[in-house]
Amino acid sequence: MKRWQFLGMLLSFPIFLLGLVWQTGRQASLIVEAHDLEHQQEGWVEANSKLIGGIAVLQNRERADSLAAKLGLERATADRRIFIKIGPAENSDVGATTPLPSTTAPTALKGNGNG
């Protein structure tokens, strides 16, 4: 019986070594893939921070106000706003022209009314 045990151990040793080599190769490829993913993530984080910085610059009110001043634009006040009411068409004929929408005085301001 000892002879069969010895032969079994002797034959299982190469199988064990093959498994060890396979596992080591698999681990090495996973390490390389993990490093690649880390580099991709670093690039994404850098691009994301650049985008966040760009959004912060574009949301700056002073920048918007200075651009508006350069273009000669003024902020619309409540008395300068025009509200247009569009109702259903009175004539449903295909060839008939629909009346132009009428402008009315503002009855209620929408929004916060800060101007």
N, CA, C and O of each residue as an XYZ file, in Angstrom:
460
protein
N       0.806     -1.175      0.000
C       0.000      0.000      0.000
C       0.863      1.258      0.000
O       0.493      2.276     -0.586
N       1.979      1.180      0.642
C       2.849      2.331      0.677
C       3.388      2.655     -0.708
O       3.643      3.813     -1.039
N       3.555      1.616     -1.504
C       4.059      1.831     -2.855
C       3.027      2.600     -3.684
O       3.395      3.501     -4.439
N       1.740      2.257     -3.555
C       0.688      2.957     -4.298
C       0.552      4.409     -3.819
O       0.287      5.312     -4.613
N       0.733      4.614     -2.539
C       0.691      5.980     -2.026
C       1.849      6.811     -2.580
O       1.670      7.969     -2.957
N       3.022      6.212     -2.625
C       4.183      6.905     -3.163
C       3.983      7.243     -4.640
O       4.300      8.354     -5.065
N       3.463      6.300     -5.427
C       3.212      6.554     -6.851
C       2.125      7.618     -7.036
O       2.216      8.447     -7.942
N       1.116      7.597     -6.195
C       0.060      8.609     -6.274
C       0.600     10.000     -5.983
O       0.262     10.961     -6.675
N       1.430     10.105     -4.968
C       2.032     11.398     -4.652
C       2.987     11.835     -5.750
O       3.048     13.019     -6.084
N       3.735     10.892     -6.317
C       4.692     11.213     -7.373
C       3.973     11.696     -8.628
O       4.457     12.609     -9.297
N       2.817     11.096     -8.964
C       2.067     11.516    -10.138
C       1.276     12.800     -9.897
O       1.026     13.547    -10.843
N       0.882     13.071     -8.666
C       0.106     14.282     -8.391
C       1.001     15.525     -8.300
O       0.505     16.643     -8.435
N       2.278     15.354     -8.079
C       3.181     16.493     -7.972
C       3.241     17.311     -9.271
O       3.170     18.537     -9.181
N       3.367     16.724    -10.470
C       3.358     17.549    -11.696
C       2.020     18.271    -11.913
O       1.983     19.396    -12.410
N       0.932     17.606    -11.534
C      -0.377     18.261    -11.668
C      -0.438     19.472    -10.740
O      -0.956     20.523    -11.117
N       0.087     19.322     -9.538
C       0.135     20.440     -8.601
C       0.982     21.579     -9.158
O       0.592     22.742     -9.052
N       2.129     21.267     -9.747
C       2.996     22.298    -10.331
C       2.309     23.003    -11.508
O       2.418     24.221    -11.648
N       1.605     22.243    -12.352
C       0.873     22.856    -13.457
C      -0.200     23.825    -12.944
O      -0.380     24.915    -13.486
N      -0.897     23.409    -11.904
C      -1.903     24.282    -11.305
C      -1.282     25.539    -10.718
O      -1.857     26.622    -10.818
N      -0.114     25.401    -10.110
C       0.581     26.536     -9.527
C       1.030     27.525    -10.610
O       0.896     28.737    -10.438
N       1.556     27.014    -11.710
C       1.980     27.872    -12.825
C       0.764     28.568    -13.439
O       0.824     29.759    -13.746
N      -0.320     27.848    -13.617
C      -1.538     28.438    -14.191
C      -2.063     29.559    -13.290
O      -2.443     30.625    -13.776
N      -2.082     29.313    -11.976
C      -2.563     30.314    -11.029
C      -1.661     31.545    -11.016
O      -2.156     32.668    -10.924
N      -0.364     31.355    -11.105
C       0.569     32.475    -11.115
C       0.397     33.316    -12.368
O       0.427     34.544    -12.296
N       0.216     32.674    -13.511
C      -0.019     33.407    -14.756
C      -1.323     34.172    -14.713
O      -1.400     35.307    -15.185
N      -2.334     33.564    -14.157
C      -3.637     34.229    -14.031
C      -3.531     35.438    -13.108
O      -4.099     36.491    -13.396
N      -2.810     35.292    -12.009
C      -2.636     36.395    -11.073
C      -1.862     37.540    -11.726
O      -2.195     38.707    -11.522
N      -0.838     37.217    -12.506
C      -0.050     38.258    -13.181
C      -0.918     39.024    -14.185
O      -0.817     40.247    -14.278
N      -1.761     38.321    -14.929
C      -2.619     39.015    -15.892
C      -3.653     39.882    -15.184
O      -3.987     40.959    -15.676
N      -4.163     39.437    -14.042
C      -5.110     40.243    -13.278
C      -4.446     41.488    -12.691
O      -5.074     42.543    -12.600
N      -3.184     41.369    -12.295
C      -2.452     42.527    -11.782
C      -2.266     43.561    -12.878
O      -2.439     44.756    -12.643
N      -1.913     43.106    -14.083
C      -1.748     44.023    -15.211
C      -3.069     44.709    -15.532
O      -3.099     45.914    -15.779
N      -4.154     43.955    -15.531
C      -5.465     44.530    -15.809
C      -5.865     45.539    -14.741
O      -6.458     46.572    -15.053
N      -5.544     45.247    -13.476
C      -5.859     46.179    -12.388
C      -5.077     47.480    -12.548
O      -5.620     48.559    -12.311
N      -3.811     47.391    -12.946
C      -3.014     48.598    -13.175
C      -3.575     49.412    -14.336
O      -3.622     50.640    -14.265
N      -3.997     48.746    -15.391
C      -4.604     49.453    -16.526
C      -5.880     50.176    -16.097
O      -6.107     51.324    -16.480
N      -6.701     49.511    -15.312
C      -7.933     50.139    -14.827
C      -7.643     51.324    -13.910
O      -8.366     52.320    -13.938
N      -6.590     51.223    -13.098
C      -6.216     52.336    -12.231
C      -5.771     53.536    -13.061
O      -6.110     54.673    -12.734
N      -5.006     53.293    -14.144
C      -4.577     54.388    -15.008
C      -5.777     55.018    -15.714
O      -5.841     56.239    -15.853
N      -6.714     54.204    -16.155
C      -7.928     54.743    -16.777
C      -8.706     55.582    -15.767
O      -9.211     56.652    -16.106
N      -8.802     55.110    -14.558
C      -9.536     55.838    -13.525
C      -8.863     57.172    -13.225
O      -9.544     58.180    -13.034
N      -7.529     57.187    -13.183
C      -6.819     58.448    -12.961
C      -7.125     59.434    -14.078
O      -7.326     60.620    -13.819
N      -7.163     58.953    -15.319
C      -7.507     59.822    -16.442
C      -8.924     60.350    -16.324
O      -9.173     61.523    -16.602
N      -9.856     59.497    -15.913
C     -11.250     59.922    -15.759
C     -11.387     60.955    -14.644
O     -12.135     61.923    -14.783
N     -10.667     60.752    -13.538
C     -10.730     61.695    -12.428
C     -10.175     63.046    -12.870
O     -10.739     64.089    -12.539
N      -9.078     63.028    -13.614
C      -8.496     64.280    -14.106
C      -9.449     64.987    -15.073
O      -9.645     66.199    -14.978
N     -10.036     64.234    -15.998
C     -10.989     64.829    -16.941
C     -12.211     65.355    -16.198
O     -12.734     66.415    -16.542
N     -12.668     64.631    -15.190
C     -13.825     65.061    -14.412
C     -13.522     66.357    -13.667
O     -14.365     67.253    -13.621
N     -12.335     66.468    -13.088
C     -11.992     67.698    -12.371
C     -11.895     68.879    -13.330
O     -12.260     69.999    -12.970
N     -11.407     68.642    -14.552
C     -11.369     69.716    -15.552
C     -12.787     70.142    -15.932
O     -13.056     71.334    -16.079
N     -13.688     69.182    -16.091
C     -15.077     69.511    -16.414
C     -15.753     70.277    -15.282
O     -16.496     71.226    -15.532
N     -15.502     69.875    -14.050
C     -16.090     70.571    -12.908
C     -15.559     71.999    -12.841
O     -16.311     72.928    -12.543
N     -14.270     72.179    -13.116
C     -13.707     73.530    -13.150
C     -14.324     74.365    -14.254
O     -14.604     75.547    -14.055
N     -14.541     73.763    -15.420
C     -15.182     74.479    -16.519
C     -16.605     74.865    -16.191
O     -17.048     75.959    -16.539
N     -17.324     73.986    -15.526
C     -18.701     74.295    -15.125
C     -18.699     75.440    -14.122
O     -19.542     76.333    -14.199
N     -17.761     75.421    -13.183
C     -17.689     76.491    -12.189
C     -17.411     77.836    -12.857
O     -17.967     78.859    -12.457
N     -16.555     77.833    -13.867
C     -16.260     79.081    -14.574
C     -17.495     79.561    -15.318
O     -17.803     80.753    -15.299
N     -18.208     78.648    -15.973
C     -19.380     79.045    -16.744
C     -20.544     79.479    -15.857
O     -21.389     80.258    -16.299
N     -20.608     78.996    -14.624
C     -21.692     79.372    -13.724
C     -21.417     80.673    -12.982
O     -22.279     81.150    -12.244
N     -20.260     81.247    -13.156
C     -19.892     82.464    -12.455
C     -20.756     83.631    -12.928
O     -20.763     83.949    -14.117
N     -21.486     84.272    -12.013
C     -22.377     85.378    -12.366
C     -21.602     86.595    -12.861
O     -22.046     87.281    -13.782
N     -20.453     86.865    -12.258
C     -19.677     88.028    -12.683
C     -19.239     87.886    -14.135
O     -19.235     88.856    -14.892
N     -18.875     86.676    -14.510
C     -18.465     86.434    -15.894
C     -19.639     86.675    -16.835
O     -19.486     87.311    -17.878
N     -20.807     86.165    -16.466
C     -21.994     86.362    -17.300
C     -22.352     87.840    -17.376
O     -22.717     88.334    -18.443
N     -22.250     88.554    -16.252
C     -22.564     89.980    -16.254
C     -21.567     90.771    -17.100
O     -21.950     91.706    -17.803
N     -20.288     90.393    -17.030
C     -19.295     91.125    -17.829
C     -19.500     90.860    -19.317
O     -19.346     91.772    -20.129
N     -19.843     89.633    -19.685
C     -20.120     89.341    -21.096
C     -21.356     90.088    -21.571
O     -21.384     90.588    -22.696
N     -22.377     90.171    -20.727
C     -23.589     90.899    -21.087
C     -23.285     92.385    -21.246
O     -23.817     93.032    -22.147
N     -22.437     92.928    -20.382
C     -22.076     94.347    -20.488
C     -21.295     94.597    -21.777
O     -21.498     95.621    -22.429
N     -20.406     93.676    -22.152
C     -19.651     93.833    -23.398
C     -20.578     93.818    -24.602
O     -20.344     94.528    -25.581
N     -21.629     93.013    -24.533
C     -22.566     92.909    -25.653
C     -23.656     93.982    -25.599
O     -24.478     94.079    -26.510
N     -23.663     94.771    -24.551
C     -24.655     95.823    -24.439
C     -26.027     95.326    -24.013
O     -27.040     95.956    -24.316
N     -26.064     94.221    -23.325
C     -27.338     93.662    -22.872
C     -27.671     94.186    -21.486
O     -26.780     94.477    -20.688
N     -28.951     94.302    -21.210
C     -29.414     94.742    -19.902
C     -30.334     93.671    -19.326
O     -30.959     92.899    -20.052
N     -30.394     93.651    -18.005
C     -31.262     92.688    -17.338
C     -32.714     93.145    -17.490
O     -33.019     94.321    -17.292
N     -33.595     92.231    -17.837
C     -35.008     92.553    -18.037
C     -35.673     92.762    -16.686
O     -35.556     91.934    -15.783
N     -36.373     93.882    -16.564
C     -37.110     94.161    -15.331
C     -38.545     93.701    -15.509
O     -38.950     93.318    -16.606
N     -39.312     93.739    -14.431
C     -40.686     93.233    -14.460
C     -41.564     94.044    -15.397
O     -42.450     93.488    -16.045
N     -41.331     95.367    -15.481
C     -42.181     96.183    -16.346
C     -41.824     96.046    -17.820
O     -42.598     96.466    -18.680
N     -40.673     95.468    -18.127
C     -40.275     95.295    -19.523
C     -40.632     93.917    -20.071
O     -40.443     93.658    -21.259
N     -41.138     93.047    -19.234
C     -41.492     91.694    -19.677
C     -42.839     91.717    -20.364
O     -43.754     92.427    -19.946
N     -42.951     90.935    -21.421
C     -44.196     90.834    -22.181
C     -44.658     89.387    -22.110
O     -43.896     88.463    -22.397
N     -45.908     89.204    -21.728
C     -46.480     87.866    -21.666
C     -47.451     87.717    -22.819
O     -48.271     88.603    -23.064
N     -47.365     86.622    -23.517
C     -48.207     86.369    -24.686
C     -49.132     85.212    -24.358
O     -48.682     84.137    -23.963
N     -50.421     85.438    -24.523
C     -51.400     84.377    -24.315
C     -51.800     83.847    -25.679
O     -52.155     84.619    -26.570
N     -51.745     82.568    -25.841
C     -52.154     81.928    -27.084
C     -53.323     81.022    -26.762
O     -53.197     80.080    -25.979
N     -54.456     81.312    -27.367
C     -55.645     80.528    -27.123
C     -55.915     79.585    -28.278
O     -55.174     79.562    -29.260
N     -56.987     78.802    -28.156
C     -57.336     77.891    -29.251
C     -57.784     78.683    -30.474
O     -58.355     79.767    -30.351
N     -57.520     78.135    -31.644
C     -57.888     78.791    -32.902
C     -59.410     78.792    -33.042
O     -60.067     77.787    -32.770
N     -59.963     79.929    -33.470
C     -61.411     80.036    -33.631
C     -61.880     79.337    -34.893
O     -62.980     78.785    -34.917
N     -61.090     79.349    -35.916
C     -61.437     78.759    -37.203
C     -60.619     77.479    -37.381
O     -59.393     77.508    -37.275
N     -61.272     76.387    -37.645
C     -60.526     75.146    -37.821
C     -60.355     74.791    -39.288
O     -59.916     73.684    -39.601
N     -60.698     75.721    -40.218
C     -60.509     75.456    -41.641
C     -59.019     75.392    -41.944
O     -58.214     76.094    -41.332
N     -58.670     74.542    -42.894
C     -57.265     74.367    -43.237
C     -56.723     75.609    -43.924
O     -55.592     76.012    -43.654
N     -57.495     76.219    -44.799
C     -57.018     77.368    -45.550
C     -57.117     78.669    -44.789
O     -56.561     79.674    -45.232
N     -57.796     78.690    -43.675
C     -57.990     79.932    -42.927
C     -56.714     80.296    -42.197
O     -55.943     79.432    -41.780
N     -56.512     81.572    -42.054
C     -55.346     82.036    -41.311
C     -55.738     82.216    -39.856
O     -56.855     82.625    -39.541
N     -54.817     81.910    -38.994
C     -55.083     82.071    -37.569
C     -54.662     83.475    -37.163
O     -53.681     83.999    -37.690
N     -55.381     84.089    -36.242
C     -55.012     85.434    -35.815
C     -53.698     85.415    -35.059
O     -53.348     84.416    -34.430
N     -52.975     86.516    -35.121
C     -51.719     86.624    -34.403
C     -51.994     86.657    -32.907
O     -53.034     87.163    -32.486
N     -51.096     86.135    -32.109
C     -51.303     86.174    -30.666
C     -51.261     87.615    -30.182
O     -50.487     88.431    -30.681
N     -52.099     87.912    -29.209
C     -52.157     89.276    -28.688
C     -51.244     89.394    -27.491
O     -51.016     88.435    -26.754
N     -50.728     90.594    -27.317
C     -49.896     90.846    -26.143
C     -50.774     91.497    -25.098
O     -51.588     92.369    -25.403
N     -50.604     91.072    -23.888
C     -51.406     91.621    -22.797
C     -50.485     92.088    -21.698
O     -49.323     91.688    -21.627
N     -51.001     92.918    -20.864
C     -50.222     93.370    -19.717
C     -50.047     92.197    -18.770
O     -50.930     91.347    -18.656
N     -48.933     92.150    -18.105
C     -48.695     91.004    -17.193
C     -49.689     91.027    -16.039
O     -49.838     92.038    -15.352
N     -50.353     89.925    -15.840
C     -51.294     89.819    -14.722
C     -50.604     89.217    -13.518
O     -50.893     89.597    -12.384
N     -49.718     88.305    -13.741
C     -48.978     87.697    -12.638
C     -47.587     87.370    -13.124
O     -47.425     86.808    -14.207
N     -46.590     87.710    -12.350
C     -45.224     87.417    -12.731
C     -44.903     85.974    -12.391
O     -45.263     85.461    -11.331
N     -44.231     85.353    -13.304
C     -43.783     83.997    -13.045
C     -42.319     84.059    -12.652
O     -41.585     84.937    -13.104
N     -41.907     83.156    -11.836
C     -40.526     83.146    -11.395
C     -40.404     83.874    -10.064
O     -41.401     84.093     -9.376
N     -39.186     84.245     -9.705
C     -38.986     84.872     -8.419
C     -39.164     86.376     -8.467
O     -39.244     86.995     -7.406
N     -39.233     87.006     -9.636
C     -39.507     88.422     -9.773
C     -38.362     89.319     -9.357
O     -38.565     90.511     -9.125
N     -37.132     88.755     -9.255
C     -36.000     89.567     -8.859
C     -35.485     90.444     -9.996
O     -34.735     91.392     -9.763
N     -35.881     90.134    -11.203
C     -35.483     90.962    -12.330
C     -34.325     90.484    -12.993
O     -33.876     91.090    -13.966
